[in-house]
Structures are given as structure tokens and as C-alpha cells.
């Protein structure tokens, strides 16, 4: 079943609304109990003598004892690598006041790399609050193989099922599709982050880069159509020989193929049996183009902001890619918007809408997913199907551990595995 672009946009909007619907109101407070229970509401009364605290929830008023409440503490990791533990006393757009065991510290927000939330009782170790986090397990350098504004940290090695990458500095990385090495395609994609500024609440990044291939056959498609004249006739039953009618009939072929593909019909006998009204050898081979030098350049901007209630982040990426195809004189362009939402600390939902007039979904490609060209000739002229230049993708990435992740999405390649060291 095909999904319209309007339906996809509706799905994204409904998902976004659903993610926001369960968030507490700004006046609500979440209280964690030693029993493992969690209460959300307003503190309306405290009794210093009994230690009882009255909480107004949407289900009614609940009373808990202060000794049953776990204290919420945070660990702030600075960009320098230092870590500080305590309670947030006050927070502005520029600075955070942190109460530690050694006094009150004022920390500039732009120096904070991430904040981890935990719970602590008397003489108890800190346990993580899983639903509260400022950073997910991954800052994505790509969304569905299209770059974001982020780069790998210095010294980080990334390996996936198709590619690898390495952070040379905190602002410069190189990646490469190692799967291309099998067919002799040396390729490299450097990315340079020109700027990155902001805080955990709002952050802006902008990067540029390129991708160079020595031998590549990129997934760029165009409509390929041909008309042939087939000789009319039939086979004589007694002699078994072909009897020509001294007439011909037009026979057609049409389909979407990789740019530079060629139709091979030389080995076929161009005959039409007018006795049985059928084409003899009603197929042709379509030879894909030989791999050649291919390159592209890109520019990309990513805006990332914290979600309400300290439940991760949502990011927005706007990018443009210009490529030069070996079988195309004109430059080719692609523009895209990609989003990422932290569902959990170890689960990201991604979606993308992109403009690419040379991208064809697999169900519209003439060779299909398995390269089958049987019975592709017809006496009826093929109608070129309309294919929108706008496409979409949606998927998820799940972090099993800090170094191992799995991904699934709509467009090929559907499954992915990612390792980070």
C-alpha cells in the first residue's frame, strides 16, 4: 500500500502532538518515593511537626512523609570533562546555580555538555531517573545517510554495516563507505563544522563537506523508453519455419533505470506472432552503467533544543547536496529537512522529507528489488508514471549499549547496525 505525502505529514504531526500530550504542566512537580512510586502534582501544604506533605494530583490529594521521599540530584558534565554533583538552586538563560556539598557554584550554561538526573536517599547511592535526561545516547552525524551539522568527537571511531567514520578533531571528521571497497570504489567524505554555539536548551551547528568516489554507480534514476519494429508472421506447423507477413508492428519498452543504463535487445529475434497475437522473446536486458568517478558537496544546518520536562531533545536539520553524475552534463540537486526526537534516552525517532527529482522509490524502479526483466516488452505504448520529486523516510534507532545501536527505517537500506568506540 502506498502512503501519500499528506498522510505522512499527518502522521508526523500526530506523533509530535502525542509526545507532548503526556508532559506535565509547568506548575506540576514530580516526587519520587522510596517505594518506587512517582507522584505528579502541586505541593499545597507541608507540616513541619509531623513531616507530612500534601500533594494535589489530578486524582485527588495525597499525603506522604518527607522521609519517604527521595531527593533529586543532578550530575553536570562540563565540556572540559569535569563533573559536578548537586541540586539546581536557580537557572537563567545564561547561567545555572548549583548547590554542592562544598558550596554554591555558578556555571555558565554554554560550558555544560550534558546533565544527568538521579535520585538519592539517606545513605543510599544515586539511581538514574530514566525519563529525565538532557542528552540521548547519540548525537547523530547523519539521518538516513544524509549529514547533520554534528561531527564525531575527537578520537571516536564509528563503524556501521556499510560505512566507517573517525573524529580527527571535535569539529572535523572523515567517513567512508567501506562496502564500496569490494568493487574497487575508494571513497571519502570529510565534514567540517564551521560553527557550533548555544546551550543545552538551544544549540546551533553548521557544517560543510563533500563525498568523492573513484568508481561509483549512484542510485540516481531517470525514465528510459524505446520503440522497436517487430516483424509480423507465424511459424508453419509442417515445416517449423518462420513465415513472414511482410509487415511490422511497433513494440515498446519503458521504465525507470539508473542514469546511463542501456537497453540490450541485440540477441532477441524481433518477431510478432500474428497467429497467436504474442511477441516472441518478449523481454530485453537493461545494462547498468559502468562505475565511474562521482562526487558531491553539501552544506547543512542543525538546530537542537531540549524538550519540556527534561525528556531529551528534538533536532531539526536543513541540508542541501549538489552532485555531478558521470553520465549527466548538468549538476543534480537535493534538499532535505530531517528531524530527530528522543523518545527515550536510548531510542530516537527520525523522519525526513527530501526533494530529489532523480530518486525513485524501489516499487517504481523497472528492475524492482531483484532485477527481474521478464516480459517487459509490449505492443501498448507505456505511460510514464508520475513520480513526485518529494520523498519521505521515517524510522528508529535503538541503543542496546553505549557502543551498539540498531536502526530500522522505511527507505532502503531498511535495517542498519552501528558501533561506536
Secondary structure, 3 states (H helix, E strand, C coil): CCCCHHHHHHHHHHHHHHHHHCCCCCCCEEEEECCCCEEEEEEEEECCCCCEEEEEECCEEEEEEHHHECEEEEEEEECCCCEEEEEEEEECCCEEEEEECCEEEEEEHHHEEEEEEEEECCCCCCEEEEEEECCCCCCCCEECCEECCCCCCCCCEEEECCCEEEECCCCEEEEECHHHHHHCCCEEEEEEEEEEEECCCEEEEEEEEEEEEEEECCCCEEEEEEEEEEEEEEECCCCCCEEEEEEEEEEEEEEEEECCCEEECCCCCCEEECCCCEEECCCCEEECCCCEEEEEEEEEEEEEEECCCCECEEEEEEEEEEEECCCCCCCEEEEEEEEEEEEECCEEEEEEEEECCCCCCHHHECCCCCCCCCCCCECCCCCCCCCCCEEEEEEEEEECCCCEEEEEECCCCCEEEEEEC
